[in-house]
Amino acid sequence: MLGVLLAGCVSSTTSTMEPELVWGRRGLSPGRFATPRAMAIDSQDRLYIVDKSARIQVFNRDGKLLAHWRTPQWELGKPTGLGIALDGTVMVADTHYHRVLFYTPQGKLLAHRTLGTPGRGPGQFGLVTDVAQGPDGYLYVAEYGDNDRIQKFTPQGQFVMQWGGHGSAPGQFRRPQSLVFDRQGRLWVADACNHRLQVFSRDGQLLRILGSEGQGLGQFRFPYDLAFDPEGYLYVVEFGNHRVQKFSPEGKPLAVWGTCGREPGQLFNPWAIVCDSQGAIHVLDTYNHRVQRVRF
């Protein structure tokens, strides 16, 4: 099956720059990965990675394992999103348990802060994809499935508002997979199954839409994650195109890195991307069960 999938990979004109570092391999022992699906980075450049065994593993920027733990339940499904709060708390989108979990960086569960219950009402969750904390301290949670929306909460977890809904019209979503704030405090959403990015104010006002479905520069196929570097450049990882795109701070497409495959510099259905304090990009190369670090 793997050979068939790789043979059908779509590639495009890309940068051939070699990655700075490639690390990780498939497995269940500490330091290895079983289809890693989400990644976050803290102010100390520690990488938090969750895989389909429901393990959250913590590494330094060079791939050295620092800590690991597992979410309390995983029989129904595994987390698909991670975020770092302003105080360094690790926030876990516990997707199939319809909640957000909070941990210390060392892996202690802060059970009193657990956010969410199953449902469609305000403050309830469907399938949670990601959580981010805005510069004003408010929490933003994305969901897909029947809800396909974003909810906003106070820092204490009280519901404030919601927006979105299932669809392809401006302001609607089809799997809002990832959330990130830019330097101006605007919320960027990877609207994965609509093959676009949407940009909102912190009160849910739609400000901008970028992208359309395709393989060209500035187009997307299932954008799953996005990150800003210290200079404000935007990087978007595409699950369907097996690549990363770079955009100017104004949103102009500049470059593409990655093609489909197994070799260094190639990707196979990547899910996540972060940027460290030194300006390096870390790509979660999901179906290669590894991380690649690059600058381009």
Phi, psi and omega in degrees: 000320182299317180298323178294316181296316180294323179296332181267006181298144176261132178236168180211176178294123187220168170293140178260014182299132178287145176292152175293324187205140173231126181213157180105153176205165185288139177159172181252354179284159181305134180094347176258171186234145171240086182054072180292138189233351178209153183209144174220161180226140181257185185291345177260016180061031172272133181264129176250124185229131177247139180237186186282006169265005182068019175273137168253119181245143183245131182229156166281176187293347179259008175092012177279127181289131181248326182195164174200151176203175181231145177295155189294333179223145180209001184298325182276345182154169187247158178298148177235010179208147178223147174214162178244123178287168182298331180269007178093356177297141178270124181252128185243122173280095183277079198312303189275358173251009168058048184200168172244128177257150181236134182227154166289162178300340179270356175101013176279124180288127176264077190301329182292344181262359181308133186242127171110151171221159181294143176150182182246356183280173176303131181083355175257161185232148164269236179271106186283129180256323184200162176218138179220150176252128180284169180297341178268004176093349180287150181259140180235128185236130179256146180224152170233178186098223181293330185279306180043065185211175172238133175245146180245137182229154171293166176302338179270000176093015178272134181298137179245307183194173176214159173205165180114224185121157185286127178157183182245002177290159176306132181089349175263169185225152164229092185066080171287099193274331187212147180234139174206146177260142175268183185292340178271002180081015177273147182264120177259134183238127172277098182275081200301307187278355167265358175057049182202169171248142173236142184241131184231156164288170180288354175254015173086009177283126179289126183251330188193150172232132178237136169097164175207170183287133178161186182247357183282173177296128182088356175257166184223154164228103182056068173291119186257338182203161180209153182208150175253142174270175184299340179266000177095002176287144184255137177237132182236127178261134184247117177298317186279330180264358177055050184202174173237135174249145177248136179235151174291165176302339178271357178095013178277128178292133186243319188200162177230140176229136176106142170227171184280128178161192186253345186281163173304135184089354174250155184227155176224102181051061178290144183253330193215160181207141173221162176237134182267179185290344179267003178087006178275146180259130177249123184249127177275101185273082200301305185275002164261357174057050184201175176238139174240138178247131187211160170229133177202000000 
